[in-house]
Amino acid sequence: GTGAEPFTGGFDLNSLATNLFLLQGMGVDDHLSWNAPSWSISAEFFAYLLFAAVVFTAGRRSWIWLVAAAVTAPLFLLAFSRTHMDVSFDFGFIRCLYGFSLGALLAWFQHDSIAEARQALAGDARARLAWTAAEMVMIAVIGVFVALAGDNDAGIAAPLVFALALYLFAHEGGWISAFLRTRPMLMLGALSYSIYMVHIFVQARMINVGGLVERKFGLHLLGDIVLRGDHATGFGADLPGVGLAAILAMLVATIAVSWCTWRFVEMPALAWFRRLAKRI
């Protein structure tokens, strides 16, 4: 019972229909709805369809269309977005085309050279130190960029910054890259899609349970907080220790739920689609 009435706000029946048809990131709705992060899955789905259409029709000249998208998308956001790079249900598809095109161009023109450089770096201790320093600098650059450009037009350069990071880390030349290849990190990488899709659901259910515990046992767990200018309910508003404990519990619960969805939803669905694709 903590929160809005059922089927109101972002949980209305009209939004349910747009979510079922993966339209929630295509400018159809005027608000985030249901599983809010899934706007990006909607945008990605249609970006993939468009990419396939371009490749089938333009062939080896597809990169021209990718360049066009990578140039025009940020200009569009500069001209029409009132929230800078923070677009989702409104211009999410444009935002997606921007980053997707940069990633595709990076793969198109640098895949072979990165693979050759990765082989050349193997066993070179001096190069490993240099690449480790470069990786550390890149992480610092990302942190500073996000801190300074998160709420202004400079944030529209984010895909360029992350494309540079992707290019750097794809070489796997430093010790940070080596750490990211350890089994726990690879497992988190495998779970990352599921983590992204379930984390808001897990947080919301924790708040539901927190509200129930408050009423049943008279404990003070939840409070009013301001999240990006909007009022919300959350843990630790008055007791930071409760907030820290809730964060740790949320991380553990999110990873556990994500493993279940990865194992019993995501992987079987991938296997089913691959069998279907082979038959087609």
C-alpha positions as CSV (number, residue, x, y, z in Angstrom):
1,G,0.0,0.0,0.0
2,T,2.9,2.5,-0.1
3,G,2.7,4.6,-3.2
4,A,0.1,5.7,-5.8
5,E,-3.2,4.0,-6.5
6,P,-3.0,1.0,-8.9
7,F,-3.3,1.8,-12.6
8,T,-2.6,5.5,-12.2
9,G,0.3,7.7,-13.3
10,G,2.9,5.6,-15.1
11,F,1.0,2.4,-14.5
12,D,-2.1,3.2,-16.5
13,L,-3.6,0.7,-19.0
14,N,-2.7,2.9,-22.1
15,S,1.0,2.7,-21.0
16,L,0.7,-1.0,-20.6
17,A,-0.3,-1.3,-24.2
18,T,2.7,0.8,-25.4
19,N,5.0,-1.3,-23.2
20,L,3.7,-4.6,-24.6
21,F,4.5,-3.3,-28.2
22,L,7.9,-1.8,-27.1
23,L,6.8,1.7,-27.9
24,Q,7.6,3.3,-24.6
25,G,10.8,4.9,-25.9
26,M,9.5,6.1,-29.2
27,G,7.7,9.3,-28.2
28,V,4.3,7.7,-27.9
29,D,3.8,8.4,-24.2
30,D,4.5,11.6,-22.3
31,H,5.9,10.0,-19.2
32,L,8.0,7.0,-18.1
33,S,5.8,4.0,-17.4
34,W,5.7,0.6,-15.8
35,N,9.3,-0.7,-15.7
36,A,10.8,2.8,-16.3
37,P,14.3,1.8,-17.5
38,S,12.8,-0.3,-20.3
39,W,12.4,2.9,-22.4
40,S,15.9,2.2,-23.7
41,I,15.0,-1.4,-24.6
42,S,12.2,0.0,-26.7
43,A,14.6,2.5,-28.4
44,E,17.3,-0.2,-29.0
45,F,14.7,-2.6,-30.5
46,F,13.8,-0.2,-33.2
47,A,17.4,0.9,-33.7
48,Y,18.3,-2.7,-34.4
49,L,15.5,-3.0,-37.0
50,L,16.7,0.3,-38.6
51,F,20.3,-0.9,-38.6
52,A,19.3,-4.2,-40.3
53,A,17.4,-2.3,-42.9
54,V,20.3,0.0,-43.6
55,V,22.8,-2.9,-43.9
56,F,20.5,-4.9,-46.2
57,T,20.0,-1.9,-48.5
58,A,23.3,0.0,-48.3
59,G,25.7,-2.8,-47.8
60,R,29.3,-1.7,-47.6
61,R,28.2,2.0,-47.7
62,S,26.2,1.6,-44.5
63,W,28.9,3.5,-42.6
64,I,27.7,6.7,-44.3
65,W,24.3,6.4,-42.7
66,L,25.9,5.7,-39.4
67,V,28.0,8.8,-39.7
68,A,24.9,10.8,-40.6
69,A,23.1,9.5,-37.5
70,A,26.0,10.2,-35.3
71,V,26.2,13.8,-36.5
72,T,22.5,14.7,-36.8
73,A,21.3,13.1,-33.5
74,P,23.3,15.3,-31.1
75,L,22.3,18.4,-33.2
76,F,18.7,17.3,-32.9
77,L,19.0,17.0,-29.1
78,L,20.7,20.4,-28.8
79,A,17.9,22.0,-30.8
80,F,14.9,20.3,-29.3
81,S,15.7,18.7,-25.9
82,R,14.8,20.7,-22.8
83,T,16.5,18.2,-20.6
84,H,19.8,18.0,-22.5
85,M,21.0,14.3,-22.8
86,D,18.4,13.2,-20.2
87,V,15.7,12.1,-22.7
88,S,13.9,8.8,-22.5
89,F,10.2,8.5,-23.4
90,D,10.3,11.5,-25.6
91,F,13.5,11.5,-27.7
92,G,14.9,8.2,-26.5
93,F,15.1,6.8,-30.0
94,I,17.3,9.7,-31.1
95,R,19.5,9.3,-28.1
96,C,19.9,5.6,-28.8
97,L,20.7,6.1,-32.5
98,Y,23.5,8.5,-31.4
99,G,25.3,6.1,-29.2
100,F,24.5,3.0,-31.3
101,S,25.9,4.6,-34.4
102,L,29.2,5.6,-32.7
103,G,29.6,2.0,-31.4
104,A,28.9,0.5,-34.8
105,L,31.4,2.9,-36.5
106,L,34.0,1.9,-33.9
107,A,33.5,-1.7,-34.6
108,W,33.3,-1.1,-38.4
109,F,36.7,0.7,-38.6
110,Q,38.7,-0.4,-35.6
111,H,37.8,-4.0,-34.9
112,D,40.7,-5.6,-36.7
113,S,43.3,-3.0,-35.6
114,I,42.2,-3.4,-31.9
115,A,42.5,-7.2,-32.2
116,E,46.0,-6.9,-33.7
117,A,47.1,-4.4,-31.0
118,R,45.7,-6.7,-28.3
119,Q,47.9,-9.6,-29.5
120,A,50.9,-7.3,-29.7
121,L,50.4,-6.2,-26.1
122,A,50.4,-9.7,-24.7
123,G,53.4,-10.2,-22.4
124,D,54.7,-6.7,-22.7
125,A,55.1,-5.5,-19.1
126,R,56.1,-1.9,-19.9
127,A,53.1,-1.5,-22.2
128,R,50.9,-3.0,-19.5
129,L,51.9,-0.2,-17.1
130,A,51.3,2.5,-19.7
131,W,47.8,1.1,-20.6
132,T,47.0,0.8,-16.9
133,A,47.8,4.5,-16.5
134,A,45.6,5.3,-19.5
135,E,42.7,3.3,-18.1
136,M,43.0,5.1,-14.8
137,V,43.0,8.5,-16.5
138,M,40.0,7.4,-18.6
139,I,38.0,6.5,-15.5
140,A,38.9,9.8,-13.9
141,V,37.8,11.7,-17.1
142,I,34.5,9.9,-17.0
143,G,33.9,10.8,-13.4
144,V,34.8,14.4,-13.9
145,F,32.7,14.6,-17.1
146,V,29.6,13.1,-15.4
147,A,30.0,15.4,-12.4
148,L,30.3,18.6,-14.6
149,A,28.1,17.7,-17.5
150,G,25.2,15.8,-16.0
151,D,22.6,18.6,-16.2
152,N,23.7,20.8,-19.1
153,D,24.1,20.7,-22.8
154,A,27.7,19.5,-22.4
155,G,26.2,16.1,-21.4
156,I,25.2,15.6,-25.0
157,A,28.9,14.8,-25.7
158,A,28.5,11.7,-23.4
159,P,28.4,9.1,-26.2
160,L,31.7,10.5,-27.6
161,V,33.4,10.2,-24.2
162,F,32.1,6.7,-23.7
163,A,33.1,5.7,-27.3
164,L,36.6,6.8,-26.4
165,A,36.5,4.7,-23.2
166,L,35.2,1.7,-25.2
167,Y,38.0,2.1,-27.7
168,L,40.6,2.2,-24.9
169,F,39.3,-0.7,-22.9
170,A,38.7,-2.9,-25.9
171,H,42.5,-3.2,-26.2
172,E,42.4,-4.9,-22.7
173,G,46.0,-3.6,-22.2
174,G,46.0,-2.6,-18.5
175,W,45.5,-4.2,-15.1
176,I,42.0,-2.7,-14.8
177,S,41.0,-4.6,-17.9
178,A,42.6,-7.8,-16.4
179,F,40.5,-7.3,-13.3
180,L,37.4,-7.0,-15.5
181,R,38.2,-10.4,-17.0
182,T,38.0,-12.2,-13.6
183,R,35.2,-14.6,-13.2
184,P,33.1,-12.5,-10.8
185,M,33.3,-9.5,-13.1
186,L,32.5,-11.6,-16.2
187,M,29.5,-13.0,-14.3
188,L,28.3,-9.5,-13.4
189,G,28.7,-8.6,-17.1
190,A,26.6,-11.6,-18.1
191,L,23.9,-10.4,-15.6
192,S,24.1,-6.8,-16.6
193,Y,21.1,-6.8,-18.9
194,S,19.0,-8.5,-16.2
195,I,20.4,-6.2,-13.5
196,Y,19.3,-3.2,-15.6
197,M,15.8,-4.5,-16.2
198,V,15.0,-5.6,-12.6
199,H,16.7,-3.0,-10.4
200,I,13.9,-0.5,-10.2
201,F,11.4,-3.3,-9.5
202,V,13.5,-4.6,-6.7
203,Q,13.9,-1.1,-5.2
204,A,10.1,-0.5,-5.4
205,R,9.3,-3.8,-3.7
206,M,11.8,-3.1,-0.9
207,I,9.9,0.2,-0.3
208,N,6.6,-1.7,-0.3
209,V,8.0,-4.1,2.4
210,G,9.6,-1.2,4.3
211,G,6.2,0.5,4.5
212,L,4.5,-2.7,5.7
213,V,7.2,-3.2,8.4
214,E,6.7,0.4,9.5
215,R,3.0,-0.1,10.0
216,K,3.2,-3.5,11.7
217,F,6.1,-2.8,14.1
218,G,6.1,1.0,14.4
219,L,9.7,1.3,13.1
220,H,10.8,4.4,11.2
221,L,12.4,3.3,8.0
222,L,11.0,5.4,5.2
223,G,10.9,9.1,4.6
224,D,10.3,11.8,2.0
225,I,13.2,12.5,-0.3
226,V,13.8,14.7,-3.3
227,L,15.0,12.8,-6.4
228,R,16.1,14.9,-9.4
229,G,13.6,17.6,-8.3
230,D,10.7,15.3,-7.7
231,H,9.4,14.1,-4.3
232,A,9.7,10.4,-3.6
233,T,9.7,7.9,-0.8
234,G,13.0,6.2,0.2
235,F,15.1,4.7,2.9
236,G,17.5,6.7,5.1
237,A,15.8,10.2,4.7
238,D,16.4,10.7,8.5
239,L,18.7,7.8,9.4
240,P,21.7,7.5,7.1
241,G,22.5,4.1,8.6
242,V,19.2,2.7,7.4
243,G,19.8,4.1,3.9
244,L,23.3,2.4,3.8
245,A,21.8,-0.9,4.9
246,A,19.1,-0.6,2.3
247,I,21.6,0.1,-0.5
248,L,23.6,-3.0,0.5
249,A,20.4,-5.1,0.7
250,M,19.2,-3.8,-2.6
251,L,22.5,-4.7,-4.4
252,V,22.4,-8.2,-3.1
253,A,18.7,-8.7,-3.9
254,T,19.1,-7.2,-7.4
255,I,22.0,-9.5,-8.2
256,A,20.1,-12.5,-6.9
257,V,16.9,-11.7,-8.8
258,S,19.0,-10.9,-11.9
259,W,20.6,-14.3,-11.8
260,C,17.1,-15.9,-11.8
261,T,15.9,-13.8,-14.7
262,W,19.1,-14.4,-16.6
263,R,19.0,-18.2,-16.0
264,F,15.3,-18.8,-16.5
265,V,14.2,-16.0,-18.8
266,E,17.1,-14.4,-20.7
267,M,19.2,-17.5,-21.6
268,P,16.2,-19.8,-22.6
269,A,14.8,-16.9,-24.7
270,L,18.1,-16.5,-26.5
271,A,18.4,-20.2,-27.2
272,W,14.8,-20.3,-28.5
273,F,15.4,-17.4,-30.8
274,R,18.6,-18.9,-32.2
275,R,16.8,-22.1,-33.0
276,L,14.0,-20.1,-34.7
277,A,16.6,-18.0,-36.6
278,K,18.3,-21.2,-37.9
279,R,15.0,-22.6,-39.2
280,I,14.2,-19.3,-40.9
